Amino acid sequence: MKLSVVLPAKNESEAVANVIEGIRELYGDAEIIVVDDGSTDATAKIAEGVGAKVVRHLYSKGNGAAIKSGARQARGDVIVFMDADGQHSPSDIPRLLEALEEGHDMVVGARQSGSQASMGRGLANGFYNSLATYMTGHRVEDLTSGFRAVRAQKFREFLYLLPNGFSYPTTSTMAFFRAGYSVFYVPIHAAKRVGTSHIKPFKDGVRFLLIIFKIGTLYSPLKLFAPIAAFIMILATFWYGYTYLLHGRFTNMSALLYTGGVMIFLMGLISEQITALMYKDSAGQDRS
């Protein structure tokens, strides 16, 4: 199988050459694509200097947009996505490819304890993993890891779903599960990145909320909405019982809670149908 390695990069001039050289030492004939996402430093020039193919974005479009550009340009049967900032070690690539050769469709490098950038992000990722495990019924060890190997044809089926921002790993993982493709995890240790992170604390908080909703809408919305609706209906029943015993009447708050529970359930039901339509024609098609 021909191998392509895609490195999304924005101002990674300090690390990109070492990453590319590390890949070349292991896979001399691999296609290495660096997607320069509007860098203002010498990232593109350095990448070209060590033999990588460079795809340029004239302005920063986001990590997900860089992934999509790289996937469209890649000519390999298998694509490895990894960061260009030194967090991911090329020495882990063989283990990902071995698992892929066993028959899996996507193999993800799961960051082990101590590999998270901060305690807050570690807790958030733990929550994502638990929620995704509940939604899919399969153990999800690292939902947000950007280090993964995929079968190119199957990955391109879902390019239309991928966001331009940082949550492409979440989207692609949930899409593969939904389509019935095999996802496997290989433990890795992520090193401290070289240079300055492009993630901001406030944006991380917004991403936290968005990813929660994305997990639900990409797999089975009803599985997320139904428990919320049930909780509200139970709360409405308790409130009705309390007010009836205390005041002998049915209150507006009870009516509001019952109505809210029904509305949330119906929203989940409609979302479930929309999600089913999203994947209706995905199998066997190249949407690139």
C-alpha positions in Angstrom: 0.0 0.0 0.0 1.3 3.5 -0.9 1.6 5.7 2.2 0.9 9.4 2.4 1.6 11.4 5.6 -0.3 14.7 6.0 1.1 17.4 8.4 -1.2 20.4 9.0 1.1 23.3 10.0 0.8 26.9 11.1 4.0 28.6 12.1 5.8 25.4 12.9 9.2 26.4 11.5 11.0 25.2 14.7 9.8 21.6 14.5 8.6 20.7 11.0 12.0 19.7 9.6 12.7 17.2 12.4 9.3 15.6 12.0 9.7 15.2 8.2 13.2 13.8 8.6 11.9 11.4 11.2 9.3 10.1 8.8 11.8 9.8 6.0 14.1 7.7 8.1 11.3 5.1 8.4 9.5 5.5 5.1 11.8 6.9 2.5 9.3 6.4 -0.3 6.3 7.9 1.5 4.5 10.9 0.2 4.8 13.7 2.8 2.4 16.6 2.5 2.7 19.7 4.6 -0.3 21.9 4.5 0.8 25.4 5.4 -2.2 27.0 6.9 -1.4 30.7 6.4 1.9 30.6 8.2 3.8 33.9 8.7 7.2 32.2 9.3 9.4 30.0 7.2 7.3 26.8 7.7 6.7 26.2 3.9 10.2 27.0 2.8 11.8 24.7 5.4 9.3 21.9 4.6 10.2 22.1 0.9 13.9 22.2 1.8 13.7 18.8 3.4 11.7 17.2 0.5 8.0 17.6 1.5 5.3 18.5 -0.8 3.8 21.8 0.4 0.1 22.8 -0.1 -0.4 26.5 0.8 -3.4 28.2 2.2 -3.2 31.9 1.5 -4.7 32.7 4.9 -5.4 30.6 8.0 -8.5 28.4 7.4 -8.2 26.1 10.4 -6.8 22.7 11.3 -9.7 20.8 9.8 -9.4 22.7 6.6 -5.7 21.8 6.4 -6.6 18.2 7.0 -9.2 18.3 4.1 -6.7 19.9 1.8 -4.1 17.3 2.6 -6.5 14.4 2.2 -7.6 15.7 -1.3 -4.0 16.0 -2.4 -2.8 12.6 -1.0 -2.2 9.8 -3.5 -1.6 7.0 -1.0 -4.0 4.2 -0.2 -3.3 4.9 3.5 -3.1 8.4 5.0 -1.4 9.1 8.3 -2.3 12.4 9.9 0.0 13.8 12.6 0.9 17.2 14.1 3.9 19.1 12.7 4.8 20.6 16.2 6.8 17.6 17.5 4.1 16.2 19.8 3.7 13.0 17.7 6.7 10.7 17.2 7.2 9.2 13.7 8.4 6.0 15.5 4.8 5.3 16.4 3.7 5.2 12.8 4.6 1.5 12.2 2.4 0.4 15.1 -0.6 2.3 13.7 0.0 0.8 10.2 0.4 -2.7 11.7 -3.1 -2.4 13.3 -4.5 -1.1 10.0 -3.1 -4.1 8.1 -4.9 -6.4 10.6 -8.2 -5.1 9.0 -9.1 -1.9 10.8 -10.2 1.1 8.9 -9.0 3.8 11.3 -6.3 3.5 13.9 -5.9 6.3 16.4 -2.8 7.1 18.6 -4.4 7.2 22.1 -2.5 9.6 24.4 -1.6 8.0 27.7 -1.5 9.5 31.2 0.8 12.5 31.3 0.4 13.3 27.6 -2.2 16.0 28.0 -1.3 19.7 27.6 -3.0 20.6 30.9 -5.1 19.1 33.7 -8.2 21.0 32.4 -7.8 19.6 28.9 -7.1 16.2 30.3 -10.4 16.2 32.2 -12.3 17.6 29.2 -10.9 14.8 27.0 -11.8 12.2 29.6 -15.4 13.5 29.5 -15.5 13.4 25.7 -14.2 9.8 25.7 -16.8 8.7 28.3 -19.6 10.4 26.3 -18.5 8.9 23.0 -18.2 5.5 24.6 -21.8 5.7 25.8 -23.0 7.0 22.4 -21.3 4.4 20.3 -21.3 1.4 22.6 -17.6 0.9 21.9 -14.7 1.9 24.1 -13.3 5.2 22.9 -9.8 5.8 24.3 -8.9 9.2 22.8 -11.6 11.0 20.8 -9.6 14.1 20.1 -6.2 12.7 19.1 -5.0 14.1 15.8 -2.5 11.3 15.3 -4.3 8.6 13.2 -3.9 6.3 10.2 -6.9 5.8 7.9 -7.8 4.1 4.7 -7.9 7.0 2.3 -11.0 6.1 0.3 -13.1 5.6 3.4 -11.8 8.8 5.0 -12.7 10.9 2.0 -16.3 9.7 2.2 -16.7 12.1 5.2 -14.8 15.1 4.1 -18.1 17.0 3.6 -18.8 16.5 7.4 -15.4 17.7 8.7 -15.3 21.2 10.2 -12.6 23.7 9.3 -11.7 24.1 13.0 -10.0 21.8 15.6 -12.7 19.2 16.1 -12.0 17.1 12.9 -10.8 14.1 15.1 -14.1 14.0 16.9 -16.1 14.2 13.7 -14.1 11.6 11.7 -14.2 9.1 14.6 -17.9 9.4 15.2 -18.5 9.2 11.4 -16.5 6.0 11.1 -18.4 4.4 14.0 -21.7 5.5 12.6 -20.8 4.0 9.1 -19.9 0.7 10.8 -16.2 0.9 10.0 -13.6 -0.5 12.4 -11.8 2.0 14.7 -8.9 0.8 16.8 -6.6 2.5 19.4 -2.9 2.2 19.9 -1.3 3.7 23.0 1.2 6.5 22.4 3.0 9.1 24.5 2.6 12.7 23.2 5.6 14.9 23.8 5.4 18.6 24.7 5.0 20.6 21.6 7.7 22.8 20.1 6.7 26.5 20.0 3.5 28.1 21.1 0.1 26.4 21.1 -2.6 27.9 18.9 -5.3 26.9 21.4 -6.8 29.6 23.6 -8.5 29.0 27.0 -11.8 30.8 26.2 -12.0 29.1 22.8 -11.4 25.7 24.5 -14.5 26.3 26.6 -16.6 27.0 23.6 -15.2 24.0 21.8 -16.0 21.9 24.9 -19.7 22.7 24.4 -19.7 22.3 20.7 -17.9 19.0 20.7 -20.5 17.6 23.2 -23.3 18.5 20.8 -21.3 17.2 17.8 -20.8 13.8 19.4 -24.5 13.5 19.8 -25.6 14.8 16.4 -23.0 12.7 14.5 -23.9 9.4 16.0 -27.3 9.0 17.6 -29.0 12.2 18.7 -31.9 10.4 20.3 -29.5 8.6 22.6 -28.4 12.0 23.9 -31.8 13.8 23.9 -34.0 11.0 25.3 -32.3 10.8 28.7 -32.5 14.6 29.0 -36.2 14.5 28.1 -36.9 11.7 30.5 -35.2 13.6 33.3 -37.3 16.7 32.7 -40.5 14.7 32.5 -39.6 13.0 35.9 -38.9 16.4 37.3 -42.2 17.7 36.1 -44.0 14.7 37.7 -42.3 15.3 41.0 -43.1 19.0 40.9 -46.7 18.3 40.0 -47.0 15.9 42.9 -45.5 18.4 45.3 -47.7 21.4 44.2 -50.8 19.2 44.1 -50.3 18.1 47.7 -49.4 21.6 48.8 -51.8 23.7 46.8 -54.2 21.1 45.3 -53.6 22.3 41.7 -51.6 21.8 38.5 -49.2 24.7 38.1 -47.8 26.5 35.1 -44.3 25.3 35.9 -45.4 21.6 35.7 -47.0 22.4 32.3 -43.8 24.1 31.2 -41.6 21.2 32.2 -43.9 18.6 30.6 -44.0 20.6 27.4 -40.2 21.1 27.5 -39.6 17.3 27.9 -41.8 16.5 24.9 -40.2 19.1 22.8 -36.7 17.9 23.6 -37.7 14.3 22.8 -39.2 15.4 19.4 -36.0 17.4 18.6 -34.0 14.3 19.2 -36.3 12.2 17.1 -36.1 14.7 14.2 -32.3 14.9 14.6 -32.1 11.1 14.4 -33.8 11.1 11.1 -31.6 13.9 9.7 -28.5 12.0 10.9 -29.6 8.8 9.2 -30.0 10.8 5.9 -26.5 12.2 6.3 -25.0 8.7 6.1 -27.5 7.2 3.7 -25.2 7.4 0.7 -21.8 7.4 2.4 -20.8 3.7 1.9 -18.7 3.1 -1.1 -18.7 6.7 -2.3 -15.8 9.2 -2.6 -17.1 12.6 -1.5 -13.9 14.5 -2.0 
